[in-house]
Amino acid sequence: MSFKQLLYKVLIWRGLYLLSAFLLNVLIARYYSAVGSSMIYYLINLYSFVLLIVGFSLESGMGFFLAKKEAGARGLATLSIGWTLAATLLSIGLLKAWFLFFDPDVAGVLWRMMALTFIPGQLLITFFMALFYSKESAALPNMILTAINIVLIVLIPTASLPPNALTPSSAAVPSGYLTLYFTGILLQGMIMATAFLLRYGKDRQHGLPDQALLKKLFRFSVVALVANIAFFLVYRVDYWWVKKYCTPEELGNYIQVSRLGQMILVLPGLLAGAVFPGTALGKGQHMPDHLARISRIAVPLFLSLFGLTALLGRRLFPLLFGRSFDKMYVPFLVILPGIFFLSLLTLLSAWFGGLKRPGVNAACALAGLLVIITGDLLFIPRFGITAAAAASTAGYFTCLLWSLLAFRKESHIGLSSLWVIKKEDWQWLKRQILLKR
């Protein structure tokens, strides 16, 4: 399969899944309001961090070595399932300690239910999505995710809690819909694992990776782990500071600002899903030129988005998410330039990953994280969620600048060629949209 064919498959099928995820997010926000949804997404954020640690970023190494045909699909699938079971048990212990010492107001049945559903489900999704993509298969895993999301969207009217009812204390006992929602995530992971084994589990390399391959896999993954933890904190460390210094309603508004920004990153993320295996497989010899062109095209697109948001955002956000989300407008405008920086960074990170250079990603993420933490500590207590957005934008710019300097050194493409769009760029984009050569 050519790089262009892989790119279109990722764009179509991953795009459908992310559209269903966005609709589900909107409905949950409208139903539970800013206060209630803040608790749901705060816990998801916390669990995602634990998941990142116990997952050890093995998907990075497994995806790379499967794409290189240095490991068998069945052996890596078996490793993924075994690691998921062990990581879930470890997570339960870590979370029990966290809620005992740091979050005693969130306790009861909810955290255990989430630990037994969200963590194994997300680990399986993460591992097997990487394995599917390394096999250049983008349709089936995203079809599975989309189908279950559609079921959850249809069933949300059955939620047993009325709007505004979910608080830290009431969250101790999850509603029927929350149990269904997190069980759906577990089901997504289990079906994806089963589908992968049915399709690719009969390869000649049946056993688990040998000791030599495991050493290479863990060596690759540990560097990716540092980068992924740093990037996770770059994206979300401000949640904890906002929770500490702001009201639950402000936290709900800010988390929705962050999640909406992440939805804007859908297209760069889709492109990155093709850039990584395309680079790893050696199919993207002209990838630096493609990345430079995409960067130039992105500049006027984001300027247009910023202008539309400035004109319409004040009324649009409460209309879309509900009246309690009336504090999103200014923070979103402040963070929007940072989203542009992240869009370019997403593509560059995938390229460096495909080149087996995860250390570049780790370094740029750590530099950005230092800027964000400093800004959060100094300014959130006084200026609230707007300061959190400003600190994030500054940190994202730091990450991008570091990555761009490494890109220039590796590709010998000048930074000035990344910003000024050319006539042939629009012609190229038109050909891609019309599927012409």
N, C-alpha and C positions, 0 to 999 in steps of 0.2 A: 504494500500500500504506500502511495506517495505521501509526502508531507502535506500536500494540499488536500488530499482526500481525508487524511487523518484529522486535519484542522476542521473541515466541514462537519465531519461526524461529531467531533467534540462540541462545536458551536451549536449544532441542532439539538442533540440529545441532552447535553448538560444544561443548555439553555432552558429546555422544557422543565427539567427538574428544578432549576433555580427559580423559575417562574412560579411553580407550585409551592416552593418553600416561602417565597415572598408573600403569596396570597395567604398561606397559613399564618405567617407572622402578623399580617395586618389583622386577620380575624381574631387572633389571640389578644393582640393589643386592644382592639375595640371591645372585646368581651370582658377582659380583666382590668382594663383601664391602666393608667400610668403606674399607679401604686401596686396593683396586683401583678401586672406583667413584669414590673421591675424585680419582684421576688423570684418569679420563674426564671428570668434571664440572668439574674445574678447567680442563682444556683447552677444554671447551665454553664456559665462562665467559670465558676469555681471547679465544677466537675471536669470541664474541658482541660483545665490546667493540670489536674491530677492525671487525667487520661494521657496528656502529653508526656508526663514524666514516666508513667508506667508503660506506655507504649514504646518508649525508647527510640522513637522515630525509625523503627525497623522498616516501615513502608518505603522509606527512601532507599535503603540498601537493597531490599527485596525487589523493588521496581527496577532499579538500575541493573542488577545482576540477571534478572529474568529477561530484560530487554536485550542484554548482551549474550543471552543464551548460555550463561555460565552456571545457571541453577535450573532445576526442574520445577515445573508448575505445581505438581502434586506435593513435592517435598516442602516447598514454600507455603503452600496452603495448609499443610499439616502443622508446620511451625506457627503459622498465624493463629490457628485455632487453639493450639496448646498454650501459646503466649497469652491469648485473650483470657483463658480460664485462670491462669496464674495471676495475671495483672488485675483481674477483677477482685480476687481475694485480697491482694495487697492493697488495693484501693479502699476497700471497706475499712481496713485498719487505719489508713492514713486519714480518711474522712472522719472516722469516729474521734480521732485525736483532734482534728481541726475543729469540729463542732463543740467538743468539750472545752477547749482552751481559747478559741478565737471567735466562734459564732454561737454562743450558748442560746441565743434567742431563736435559732433555727434548729429544731430538734424533732424528735418523734419519728413517725412512720415514713415521712416523705423522703428523707435522705437515704434510708435503706432501700426503699422501692427504686429510687433513681440509681443507686449504686448497682443494683441487680439488673437494671434494664439499659440505662443510658450508656454506662461505661462499656459493657461487653458489646452492645449494639454498635456504638461509635467506633470501637476498636476494629470490629469485623468490617465495617464499612470502609474505614481508612485503609486497612490492609488490602482488602480485596479490590477496592477501587484502583489502588496502585498496581496490583497484579493484572487486572483487566486492561488498564491503559498500557501496560508494558506489552501486552499481547495485541495492542492496537485495536481493542474492542471498547468502544465508548457507548454503544447503544444499549446493550442489555443491562448493565448495572444502573444506568440512569433511568431506564424504564421501570426497574424494580422500585427505586426510590420514589419516582413520580407517582406510580400507582398507589403506593401506601399513603403518600401525602394527600392524594385526592380523597381517599377514604377518610382520613383524619379531618379534612376540610368539610366533607359532607356531614360528619358526625359531631362537629363542634356545637351545633344547637342543642345537643343532648347534655351539655355540661351542666353539672348539678349546682354550681355556685353562681349566684347572681353577680352582676358587675360590681366592682369595688369591694368584693368580699375577701379577696386573698391578701392576707397580711402574714408577717413572720409567725405569729402565733397560730392562725388558722391553717397555715401551710403545714403544720405538724401532721395533719391528717389530710392526705391528698384527696381531691375530688375524683369521682369516677372518670371524668374526662382526662385529667392529668395522668392517671394510671394508664388509660388507653393510649394517650399521646406517647408516653415513654416506652410502653410496650411495643408500640408501632416502630420505634427506632430499633429496638432489639430484633423485631421481626424483619426489618429491612436488612440488617446485617446477616442474620441467619439464612435468609433466602439468597442473598448475594453470594455467600460462601458456598451454599449448595449448588447454585448455578455455575460457579467457577469450576468446582470439582467435576460436575457432570460434563462440562465442555472441554476442560483442559487437563483433567486428572488422570488421563491415560497416556501421558507422555512417557518416554523411555526412562527418564530419570525419576524413578519411583520414590526413592528413599529421601530421608532428611538430608540437608546439606552436610557435607563432611566437615571435619574439623578445620581444614584449611580455608574452605569457603566461609564457614561461620566466622572465622577470624577477620576475613576481609569484609564480611557483611557488617559485623559489629564495629569495625574500625570506621567504615564509611558512615554508619548510622550515628555513631557517637558525635561526630563533627556536625552532622545534620541536626542532632538533638540540641546541641548548644544553640545553633541558629534558630531552630523552631521555638525553643523556650524563649529566646530573646525576642523573636518576632511576635510571639503570643503576648508577651508583656508589653511590647511596643504598641500592639493593638488595643490591649485591654487592662493594663495595670491601673489606668485612671479610674476604672470602675470601683476599686477598693477605696480610693481617696474620695471619690464623689459620695460613696455610701457613708463614709466616716463624717464628712463635713457638710453634706447637703441633705435636704429632705427626701423621703421616699418618692415623692412626686417628681422632684428634680432628677433623682436617679433614674426613674422610669423614662423621663424625657431624654436624658443623655444617652441611656443605653439604646433607645430607639434611633437617636441621631447616629450613633456608632453603627448600628445594624443597617440603617439605610445607606450609610457610606459603604459598608461592606457589600451591599447589593449592587451599588454602582461599580464595584470591582468585579462584577460578574464577567463582563467581556474580557478584561485582561486575564482573569482567572481561566476562562475558557481557552484563550490563546496560549496561556502558559501550559495548559494540559496537553497541548500539541508540541510546544517548544521543547519541553523536557525530553520526551521519548524521541522526538525528531533529532535533537542534538546528540543524545546518547547513542542512537543508532547510526549516526553519521549521515543522516539524510538532509541536514540543514547546513550545508557548506556555506550558503549565502545568508545564514541566519542573522549575522550582525547587520547586514544591509536591510533585511526585512524589519528588524527591531528599530533601526534608525527611521525607516519610513513610517512605521506605526507611531513612533514618538512624534513625528512632525504632524501627522494627521490628528493625533489626540489633542494637540494644543488648541486649535479653533473649536473643536467639539466641546472641550471643557470650559472654554470661555463662554460659549453659548449656553451651556448648562448653568454656569454661575449667574449669567444674566437672567435666565428664566426663573431660577430659584429666588433671586433678589426681588423680582416682580411678583411672583405668585406664591412663594413659600409661606408667608405669614398666614394666609387663609387656607392653603392646601393641606398643611400638616394636620390641623385639627379636623378638617373635613375627611381626610383619609384615615387617620388613626383614632379620632375621637376628641372631644373637647378638652380632656385632661392633658392632651399633648400640645398645649399652647406655648410651651417654653422651648420648642425645638428650633425656631427660626434663626435666631442670632447664632447659637452654637453651630448650627449646620452650615451657615455661610462661612463661619470662621474655619471650620474643618474641611470645607470643600477643596481648597487648594491642596491640602494634605492628601486628600483622596486622589487628586491628579498625580501627586508625587508617588503615591503607593501604586497607582496603575502602571507606571513605568517600572517601578521597582519589582513588581510581580513578574514581569516578563524577563527582566535582567536576572532575577534570582533563579528562574527556571532554566535560563541559558547557562548560568554558572553551575547549577546542579547537574545539567546534562554533560558539562565538561569535566565533571568529577572535581569541582572546585567549591564544595560547600563552605570552606573556610572563609571565602569572600563574603558569603551571605551572613555568616556568624559575626564577622567583624563589623559589618555595616549595621546589623541589628543592635549589637551592643553599644555602638556609638549613639544611635538614635535613642535607645533606652535610657542612657545617661541623661540626655537632654530632656526627655519627657519626665522622668522622675524628679529632676531638679525643678522643672517648671511646675509640676503638680504640687510639690511640697511648699514652694514659695507662694503660689498664687491661688490655688483652689480655696484655701480657707477664707480668702478675702473676696475673690471675684467669682467663685462658684463654677458652674458648668461651662461658662464661656471661657474661663481660664483653662479648663481641662481641654477644651477643643483647641485653643491656641497652642498649648504645650504639645499636643499631639501633632499639629501641623508642623511645628518647628522640628520635632523629632523625626517626622517622616521625611522632611527635606534633608536632614542630616544623613539619614539612611540612603536616600537616593544619590546625594552628592558623592558619598563614599563609593557606592556601587558604580556610578558613572565614571569615576576616575579609574577604577579597575577595568571597566569596559573599554575605555579609551586605550589603556595600555595593552589590553589583550587583542583588540580588534583593529587598532590604528585608525579608528574613525573619530574625527574631531567632534568635540561637544557642540560646537556651533551648528553642525549639520543635523542636530536632533530637534531644533526648535522652529526653523523657518520652513514652512510648507512650500512645496514646489508644484508647478502645474502638472508634471508627470505623476505626482503622488495621487492627485485626484483622478487622473486617468487610470492609474493602477487600481485604485479603490473601486472605480466603476466596473472595471473588468472582473474584479473578484465578486462583486455583488451580482453581476449578470452571468457569472460562471463562464466567462470567456477566457481563452488562453492569452 
